[in-house]
Amino acid sequence: MSKHQPPLFETERLLLTWPGPEQIDGYYDAIIGTNIFDTMFWEGPSEPQDLHDWWAENVLRDPSDLSLSLEVAVIERASDRCIGGMALRPVEGDSKIIDIGYGLAADSHGKGYATEAVGRLVDEAFSKRGAERIFGNAFVGNHSSRRVLEKLGFVCEGTQRRCVYKRGVWLDQWMIAITRPDWESRRAKPGAGALV
């Protein structure tokens, strides 16, 4: 059991926080047997206990320690169902440079949830956590993930060739990033909304 207060980031349709046991089980059922792992570094859990153990370990980290990775589940408000997971991972413990990762269950794709959730964590990282640069990686060909980031003002900076070995094949990946000046410029545009 964690001694830390769970993080809570809200959007219109989502809660980004730590999941409960039933939500973890539901997420396992939603992802097993789907193709979501084709576009992720992670190959997925082999049994529900893997996810429970992973979350038990993550909730021991203090979410207010900016040098540590911040992991949250993506909870759909309407159903109270865990539909994905996200992370802000400081590079070498430096909260100014953050690697963002995310994945959603296949039945939640195409609804704008990824853009909504990633946008909320990007705002959090820049406005409250001191980030200067946030980057995400996507396998070349994963246009959906790339579009999520580009909608939020990220820019594809290039392709890292043959940098990930997955399922017996060397894969290329896109490096997609946003900097604080990019984010500030985007937030200053009319209709962008207030800073969080």
C-alpha positions in Angstrom: 0.0 0.0 0.0 1.3 3.4 -0.9 1.9 6.1 1.6 1.7 8.7 -1.1 -1.4 10.6 -2.3 -2.3 9.4 -5.8 -1.8 11.9 -8.5 -5.0 13.2 -10.1 -5.2 15.0 -13.4 -8.6 15.6 -14.9 -10.0 16.3 -18.4 -13.5 16.6 -19.6 -13.8 12.8 -20.2 -10.9 11.3 -18.4 -9.2 10.9 -15.0 -5.4 10.3 -14.9 -4.6 8.6 -11.7 -3.6 5.3 -10.1 -6.1 2.4 -10.9 -7.9 0.2 -8.5 -7.7 -3.6 -8.6 -10.9 -4.1 -10.6 -9.8 -1.4 -13.1 -6.4 -3.3 -13.5 -8.3 -6.5 -14.2 -10.6 -4.9 -16.7 -7.6 -3.3 -18.5 -5.9 -6.7 -18.7 -9.1 -8.2 -20.3 -9.3 -5.3 -22.8 -5.7 -5.6 -24.0 -5.0 -9.3 -24.1 -5.4 -10.8 -27.5 -5.3 -7.4 -29.3 -2.7 -6.0 -31.6 -1.8 -3.0 -29.5 1.6 -4.4 -28.6 2.6 -4.3 -32.3 3.3 -0.6 -32.0 4.7 -0.5 -28.4 8.1 -1.3 -26.9 6.3 -3.4 -24.3 5.1 -6.9 -25.2 2.3 -6.8 -22.6 1.6 -8.8 -19.4 1.5 -12.6 -19.4 -1.1 -12.7 -16.7 -3.2 -10.2 -14.7 -0.9 -10.4 -11.7 1.9 -8.9 -13.8 -0.2 -5.7 -14.0 -1.0 -5.7 -10.3 2.6 -6.2 -9.4 3.7 -3.4 -11.8 1.2 -0.9 -10.3 2.1 -2.0 -6.7 5.7 -1.0 -7.5 4.7 2.3 -9.2 2.6 3.6 -6.3 5.5 3.4 -4.0 7.1 6.3 -5.9 6.3 9.8 -4.6 4.4 11.6 -7.5 5.7 14.9 -6.2 9.3 13.9 -6.7 10.0 15.4 -10.1 13.1 13.3 -10.7 11.1 10.1 -10.8 8.8 8.7 -13.5 5.2 9.6 -13.0 2.9 6.7 -14.1 -0.9 7.1 -14.3 -3.8 5.1 -15.6 -6.2 6.6 -18.1 -9.7 6.2 -16.6 -12.8 6.9 -18.7 -15.1 9.0 -16.5 -18.4 7.7 -18.0 -17.6 4.0 -17.3 -14.9 4.2 -14.5 -13.0 1.8 -16.7 -9.2 1.9 -17.1 -8.6 2.3 -20.8 -4.8 2.9 -20.9 -1.7 4.1 -19.2 0.7 7.0 -19.5 4.1 8.1 -18.1 6.2 11.2 -17.8 9.8 9.8 -17.5 12.5 12.3 -16.7 15.7 11.5 -18.6 18.4 10.5 -16.1 16.3 12.1 -13.3 16.2 15.5 -14.9 12.7 16.9 -14.9 13.6 19.4 -17.6 13.9 16.7 -20.3 10.9 14.3 -20.3 10.1 11.2 -22.3 6.4 10.8 -22.6 4.8 7.4 -23.2 1.2 6.3 -23.6 -0.9 3.4 -24.8 -4.7 2.8 -24.9 -6.7 -0.3 -25.2 -7.8 -1.0 -28.9 -11.5 -0.4 -28.1 -10.6 3.1 -27.0 -8.8 4.1 -30.2 -10.3 6.7 -32.5 -12.2 8.7 -29.8 -9.7 11.4 -29.2 -8.8 10.0 -25.7 -5.1 9.8 -26.4 -4.9 13.5 -27.5 -6.9 14.6 -24.5 -4.8 12.6 -22.0 -1.4 13.4 -23.5 -2.4 17.1 -23.8 -3.2 17.2 -20.1 0.1 15.6 -19.1 2.1 17.9 -21.4 0.4 20.9 -19.8 1.2 19.5 -16.4 4.9 18.9 -17.3 5.4 22.4 -18.6 3.3 24.4 -16.2 4.0 22.6 -12.9 7.0 20.3 -13.3 9.5 22.6 -15.0 9.9 20.7 -18.3 11.8 22.4 -21.0 11.5 19.6 -23.6 9.1 16.7 -23.9 9.7 14.0 -26.5 7.9 10.8 -27.6 9.0 8.0 -29.8 6.9 6.1 -32.3 7.8 3.2 -34.6 8.0 4.4 -38.1 4.6 3.7 -39.6 2.6 4.3 -36.4 0.9 7.3 -37.9 -1.9 7.3 -35.2 0.6 7.9 -32.4 2.5 10.5 -34.4 -0.7 12.4 -35.2 -1.6 12.5 -31.5 1.6 14.3 -30.7 1.6 16.6 -33.8 -2.0 17.7 -33.0 -0.5 19.0 -29.7 2.3 20.9 -31.3 5.1 18.3 -31.3 7.4 18.2 -34.3 9.0 15.2 -35.8 12.7 15.9 -35.5 13.9 12.8 -37.4 14.2 9.1 -37.7 16.4 6.9 -35.5 17.3 4.0 -37.8 17.4 0.4 -36.6 17.3 1.4 -33.0 14.8 -1.1 -31.5 15.0 -4.8 -31.8 11.5 -6.3 -31.5 10.2 -9.7 -32.4 13.3 -10.6 -34.4 13.3 -7.4 -36.5 15.3 -4.1 -36.2 12.8 -1.2 -36.3 13.2 2.5 -37.0 11.5 5.1 -34.8 10.4 8.7 -35.1 11.7 11.2 -32.5 8.8 13.7 -32.0 9.2 16.6 -29.5 7.9 19.9 -28.2 9.9 22.5 -26.3 8.7 25.1 -23.8 8.7 28.0 -26.3 6.7 25.8 -28.7 4.2 25.1 -26.0 4.0 28.7 -24.7 3.4 30.0 -28.3 0.6 27.4 -28.8 -1.0 28.2 -25.5 -1.0 31.9 -26.2 -3.1 31.5 -29.4 -6.8 32.5 -29.1 -9.0 29.6 -28.0 -6.1 27.5 -26.6 -7.6 27.8 -23.0 -6.0 28.8 -19.8 -2.8 27.3 -18.4 -3.5 24.6 -15.9 
